[in-house]
Amino acid sequence: MALAPGTRLGPYEITAQIGVGGMGEVYRAIDTNLKRAVAIKVLPEAVAADVDRLARFQREAEVLASLNHPNIAIVHGLEKSDGVTALVMELVEGPTLADRIAEGPFPLDETLHVAKQIAEALEAAHERGIIHRDLKPANIKLRPDGAVKVLDFGLAKAMEPTGAMSSSYSLSPTITTPAMTQMGMILGTAAYMSPEQAKGRLADKRSDIWAFGSVLYEMLTGKRAFPGDDVSDTLAAVLRVEPDWTRLPANTHGAVRRLLRRCLQKDATQRLHDINDARIEIQEAQATTDPETMTVVIPVSARRRERVAWALLAVATLALVALAVSATLYLHRAVPEPVVTRLDVVTPPAADSFSFALSPNGRQLVFVANGEKGSQLWVRPLDQSAAQPLADTVGASFPFWAPNSRAVGFFADGKLKRINLTGGAVQVLADAPVPRGGTWNAEDVIVFAPTINSALMRVAAGGGPVEPVTQLTVGQGSHRWPQFLPDGRQFLFSMATGLPETHGAYVSSLDGEKTVRVMPAETAAMYASPGYLLLVSQGVLIAYPFNTANGTVTKAPIPVTQPVGADDGALHSAFSVSEQGVLAYRVGTGSRRQLVWVNRMGELFGRIGSIDEDSPANPESHRTVNA
């Protein structure tokens, strides 16, 4: 039932209706107490009359009200009056993004300006565990001052019937605009639903990333990425059809093209996992000219014949190099030559030379080093000149990152712990008296090795029950150094104790259905995109082409670089690799350093300068990172 102008809901006086749809009727109103304009969303009767759904909506609204971000429309509260339940929200003036797209495609610079703000809104919500689930142009407002406001965070889920499938309610029509009707657009969210939502599966933050990609594509082209004459046709396109990439303007930045393809991967495990990475890509596209216009594509066969030398610090260093250098060396197709950058980072003395890890986004390094309070964790952003110690991490070892690169898991005092880089107290998750590594997936599951003679265990990243995820069999030694593979369900781990015939790299999964021995190995192996296992053998870092689908090594190994340190006692190698193609490794154990030239096959070409044989060897005096 529509509310007439002048109707009062508590202190709010209705002045006009501004929208109607499956999410409810929306009105402009005046807050008579504070003398401000607000938007009032009157909930559908099906929600307001259902005690359980209304209680759940109350809880969701409380969470939404906690979001405080300049690109998110503020939720002021709930108002219940005369049998009507309404959500009170910030009134955002200006057209919707759907209105603006109806006028035609956006210029590239304007697209990036808007997309960056949408990404920042999603990033803020995802950090609080809030998923939008219904992101589309009609839920995005463009204020006259250029600010972007995203509306209706989480409301599709909040108003969903208890036990309903995730897609059931979001297919309902939501607030429409004249522009949508005039363009003959489909009502509802079908064109922006992810494949997993279209199949009736639960939505997560990757579903928002899919919708973000769909919106970005539509801004650039003026056309939907997945068009259809009705909901069925549209969902069929979402599930089976690729967007028409030829519609993208010729001047679309190469980074934006790659971002779109990563956002619109139909397999959620291959999709961009964190919206903050999309925001970073957009910022870089805004700040740089298109690198693709300056790239020379060289076939791999030709590059393999080249004898291009690399300068690396040879002793007592941590070296960071673009992993794309090694990865593209092995690809059997023509790809752009990667750019390698390097920088020296002097770190404090390290108590544990093997405890360091690159963040998944390749932008930060966490490592163990001595500080004022003893050995603890330090974090060094690679674009800054100094590392910062992390409070309350004294005695830490074997750090590993959350997939969003915003939290770190580590071991200290016989416990598995976590610390958020944005602040807050260290949280204890589980017992781990003699730890041997951990790994963290996008669903906030941590798999870790609590002792040197145990199977791997799992625990929620927020704490909870600890359960075994692998099983030891007769003759096997301990399971250690786990690492999730890209699908977030399978994980790699190592076993190098027990009977010699059991030593090697293994793949198992969270469901525990099958454990496969990939290959024999005496030190821990690590997965590197787009499909390699890296391990150290006799001081040489080696890459094995690897098929994650069946857990097999597919081709002959290829040396990457040398020498790389390994801890024979822990059966752990001193290297780390990010999802973004950056490789960190520690070279040697002494403080004496010399510049050497090494080719891509790891062969020593020559030396520069000399080592001062009279200088004292202090393995902690210089820790250098080359990036």
Secondary structure, 3 states (H helix, E strand, C coil): CCCCCCCEECCEEEEEEEEEECCEEEEEEEECCCCEEEEEEECCHHHHCCHHHHHHHHHHHHHHHCCCCCCECCEEEEEEECCEEEEEEECCCCCEHHHHHCCCCCCHHHHHHHHHHHHHHHHHHHHCCCCCCCCCHHHEEECCCCCEEECCCCHHHHCCCCCCCHHHHHCCCCCCCHHHHHCCCCCCCHHHCCHHHHCCCCCCHHHHHHHHHHHHHHHHHCCCCCCCCCHHHHHHHHHHCCCCHHHCCCCCCHHHHHHHHHHCCCCHHHCCCCHHHHHHHHHHHHHCCCHHHHCCEECHHHHHHCCCEEEEECCCEEEEEEHHHHHHHHCCCCEECCCCCCCCCCCCCCCCCCCEEECCCCCEEEEEEEECCEEEEEEEECCCCCCEECCCCCCCEEEEECCCCCEEEEEECCEEEEEECCCCCCEEEEECCCCCCEEECCCCEEEECCCCCCCCEEEECCCCCCEECCCCCCCECCCEEEEECCCCCEEEEEECCECHHHCEEEEEECCCCCCEEEECCCCCCEEECCCEEEEEECCEEEEEEEECCCCEECCCCEEEECCCCEECCCCEECEEECCCCEEEEEECCCCCCCEEEEECCCCEEEEECCCCCCCCCCCCCCCCEEC
